[in-house]
Every structure is written in C-alpha cells, then in structure tokens.
Amino acid sequence: MEDHRTPAQTETIFTQVVQPNDTNPLGNLHGGRLLYWMDECSAIAATKLSRAVVVTVSVDGVSFKNSIDVGDIVVIKAKVTRTFRTSMEVFIEVWSENIPNNEKVKCNEAYYTFVALDDARRPKPVPELVPETDEEKRLYDGAIRRRQVRLILGGKMKVEDANELRALFMKE
Ligand SMILES: CC(C)(COP(=O)(O)OP(=O)(O)OC[C@H]1O[C@@H](n2cnc3c(N)ncnc32)[C@H](O)[C@@H]1OP(=O)(O)O)[C@@H](O)C(=O)NCCC(=O)NCCS
C-alpha cells in the first residue's frame, strides 16, 4: 500500500472553556456552538488524512444527551474512520469536564463526512485509511453501511444498490 494513513495519524483533540457568550439564557452551551466546534475539530482530522482543503458534505443525526454548563471544559476528539474515493467519515466524541469537581461526562457522539477538493474545487481522491485497533476496525466496518444510509437519504444511491446495508436486514 503506497500512500496510506492510520486513524491515529488523524486524531485531533479540541479543548475549550465554555464562556458566557457561548451559552443560552440558562447558562448552558448553545447546541449550534458545539456543532461548530465539532465541525472544526473533525475538519482538521479530515485535513490530516487528505492533506487537502475539505468541505463538510453530511452530518449524521446528533442528539445532545447532557447539557454543558458555563465554566465547564469541552473536550472533542475526532478521528477518521474510513475513506472512500474522495470522501471520508470522521467519528467525533464530546465530553464535558468540571476539573475542580473531578467530573468528566460523555455528552455526545457524531459522524461527519467530508470531501477533499483540488485547486479547481472538484472532489479529489484521498489516501486509503488502514485501521489498527479492534475499535478502529469496528468503526471501519460499520462505515460502509452508514455511508449507504447517507447516500440513500441524500438521493444519491438506490436502496437496491446498498448491498452491505441490505445484508444486515435481509437473507437473500
Ligand atoms: C461536496 C461536494 C463538492 C460534492 O459534490 P458532488 O457534485 O456531489 O460530487 P460527487 O457526486 O462526486 O460526490 C463527491 C463525494 O461526496 C460523497 N457525497 C455526496 N453527497 C453525500 C452525502 N449526502 N453524504 C455522504 N457523502 C456524500 C459522494 O459519495 C462522493 O464520495 P466518494 O468520491 O468517496 O464516493 C458538493 O456537494 C459541495 O460543494 N457541497 C457543499 C459543501 C459545503 O459547502 N459544505 C459546508 C456547508 S455550509
């Protein structure tokens, strides 16, 4: 394999204190601000993989399990899970930390998909990703099915062409 990367080479960690201007009137972090930070962190992971300018093409359903308070530390970790031709999936995990109370709570997870672009802003092929750990292999295997769901919902793939996804539900 000539030009390949590992998930570890794409790992990106973002750490930020929640300031009053990041919050809603209840003193909790705005969901939109968190989505922006998640996009920034995962775009850096995708850039490490592709060494190209990347754009977000899809964000999977994100749910907010726990609110994050002003003064808490937000920690976001992003890693590429799999590459396709010009696109790549990034897995993001978010925690809130209250350091004085020694508390760390997982707040949410998400998958973002990016496309690498060339100088003419056309989709550009990306290097292959080779998973190493069991967890990275699990995420890599699931990525093909998550991609098929996205492409079907985005009107870019027919259900009958989504072989790996159909295999989950049907015995043919
Ligand atoms: C990303 C973009 C360049 C793709 O252009 P396109 O004409 O759809 O190009 P393609 O059909 O060749 O798709 C390119 C890749 O995106 C993937 N893709 C397209 N739509 C997708 C979707 N909804 N979900 C996941 N992947 C998608 C394709 O599968 C393809 O991946 P592959 O090469 O790995 O197989 C174009 O849609 C775009 O510029 N979007 C706006 C991006 C942006 O501005 N993001 C910020 C939001 S404000």
The ligand as an SDF file (V2000), in Angstrom:
LIG
                    3D

 48 50  0  0  0  0  0  0  0  0999 V2000
  -19.1220   18.1940   -1.5150 C   0  0  0  0  0  0  0  0  0  0  0  0
  -19.4060   18.4950   -2.9740 C   0  0  0  0  0  0  0  0  0  0  0  0
  -18.1650   19.1090   -3.6150 C   0  0  0  0  0  0  0  0  0  0  0  0
  -19.6980   17.1710   -3.6590 C   0  0  0  0  0  0  0  0  0  0  0  0
  -20.0380   17.4600   -4.9760 O   0  0  0  0  0  0  0  0  0  0  0  0
  -20.8580   16.3850   -5.8410 P   0  0  0  0  0  0  0  0  0  0  0  0
  -21.1870   17.0000   -7.1420 O   0  0  0  0  0  0  0  0  0  0  0  0
  -21.9530   15.7980   -5.0140 O   0  0  0  0  0  0  0  0  0  0  0  0
  -19.7350   15.3510   -6.1170 O   0  0  0  0  0  0  0  0  0  0  0  0
  -19.8350   13.7910   -6.1420 P   0  0  0  0  0  0  0  0  0  0  0  0
  -21.2090   13.3140   -6.5190 O   0  0  0  0  0  0  0  0  0  0  0  0
  -18.6710   13.3440   -6.9900 O   0  0  0  0  0  0  0  0  0  0  0  0
  -19.5830   13.3980   -4.6340 O   0  0  0  0  0  0  0  0  0  0  0  0
  -18.3170   13.5460   -4.0550 C   0  0  0  0  0  0  0  0  0  0  0  0
  -18.2560   12.6480   -2.8610 C   0  0  0  0  0  0  0  0  0  0  0  0
  -19.2030   13.0850   -1.9060 O   0  0  0  0  0  0  0  0  0  0  0  0
  -19.9940   11.9980   -1.4990 C   0  0  0  0  0  0  0  0  0  0  0  0
  -21.2960   12.5010   -1.1180 N   0  0  0  0  0  0  0  0  0  0  0  0
  -22.1140   13.2690   -1.8550 C   0  0  0  0  0  0  0  0  0  0  0  0
  -23.2400   13.5200   -1.1550 N   0  0  0  0  0  0  0  0  0  0  0  0
  -23.1100   12.8880    0.0360 C   0  0  0  0  0  0  0  0  0  0  0  0
  -23.9350   12.7700    1.1880 C   0  0  0  0  0  0  0  0  0  0  0  0
  -25.1300   13.3500    1.2670 N   0  0  0  0  0  0  0  0  0  0  0  0
  -23.4810   12.0250    2.2310 N   0  0  0  0  0  0  0  0  0  0  0  0
  -22.2740   11.4340    2.1740 C   0  0  0  0  0  0  0  0  0  0  0  0
  -21.4460   11.5120    1.1060 N   0  0  0  0  0  0  0  0  0  0  0  0
  -21.8710   12.2370    0.0580 C   0  0  0  0  0  0  0  0  0  0  0  0
  -20.0490   11.1030   -2.7270 C   0  0  0  0  0  0  0  0  0  0  0  0
  -20.4040    9.7790   -2.3510 O   0  0  0  0  0  0  0  0  0  0  0  0
  -18.6190   11.2080   -3.1860 C   0  0  0  0  0  0  0  0  0  0  0  0
  -17.7940   10.4070   -2.3400 O   0  0  0  0  0  0  0  0  0  0  0  0
  -16.7490    9.3150   -2.9540 P   0  0  0  0  0  0  0  0  0  0  0  0
  -15.9710   10.0120   -4.0300 O   0  0  0  0  0  0  0  0  0  0  0  0
  -15.9000    8.9690   -1.8040 O   0  0  0  0  0  0  0  0  0  0  0  0
  -17.5600    8.1810   -3.4870 O   0  0  0  0  0  0  0  0  0  0  0  0
  -20.6110   19.4520   -3.1750 C   0  0  0  0  0  0  0  0  0  0  0  0
  -21.7920   18.7680   -2.7860 O   0  0  0  0  0  0  0  0  0  0  0  0
  -20.4780   20.7020   -2.3510 C   0  0  0  0  0  0  0  0  0  0  0  0
  -19.6940   21.5910   -2.6650 O   0  0  0  0  0  0  0  0  0  0  0  0
  -21.2600   20.7860   -1.2460 N   0  0  0  0  0  0  0  0  0  0  0  0
  -21.1900   21.9380   -0.3520 C   0  0  0  0  0  0  0  0  0  0  0  0
  -20.1000   21.7190    0.6860 C   0  0  0  0  0  0  0  0  0  0  0  0
  -20.0860   22.8270    1.6910 C   0  0  0  0  0  0  0  0  0  0  0  0
  -20.0830   23.9880    1.3110 O   0  0  0  0  0  0  0  0  0  0  0  0
  -20.1160   22.4670    2.9710 N   0  0  0  0  0  0  0  0  0  0  0  0
  -20.2510   23.4190    4.0030 C   0  0  0  0  0  0  0  0  0  0  0  0
  -21.6860   23.5470    4.3420 C   0  0  0  0  0  0  0  0  0  0  0  0
  -22.1560   25.2040    4.5040 S   0  0  0  0  0  0  0  0  0  0  0  0
  1  2  1  0
  2  3  1  0
  2  4  1  0
  2 36  1  0
  4  5  1  0
  5  6  1  0
  6  7  2  0
  6  8  1  0
  6  9  1  0
  9 10  1  0
 10 11  2  0
 10 12  1  0
 10 13  1  0
 13 14  1  0
 14 15  1  0
 15 16  1  0
 15 30  1  0
 16 17  1  0
 17 18  1  0
 17 28  1  0
 18 19  1  0
 18 27  1  0
 19 20  2  0
 20 21  1  0
 21 22  1  0
 21 27  2  0
 22 23  1  0
 22 24  2  0
 24 25  1  0
 25 26  2  0
 26 27  1  0
 28 29  1  0
 28 30  1  0
 30 31  1  0
 31 32  1  0
 32 33  2  0
 32 34  1  0
 32 35  1  0
 36 37  1  0
 36 38  1  0
 38 39  2  0
 38 40  1  0
 40 41  1  0
 41 42  1  0
 42 43  1  0
 43 44  2  0
 43 45  1  0
 45 46  1  0
 46 47  1  0
 47 48  1  0
M  END
$$$$
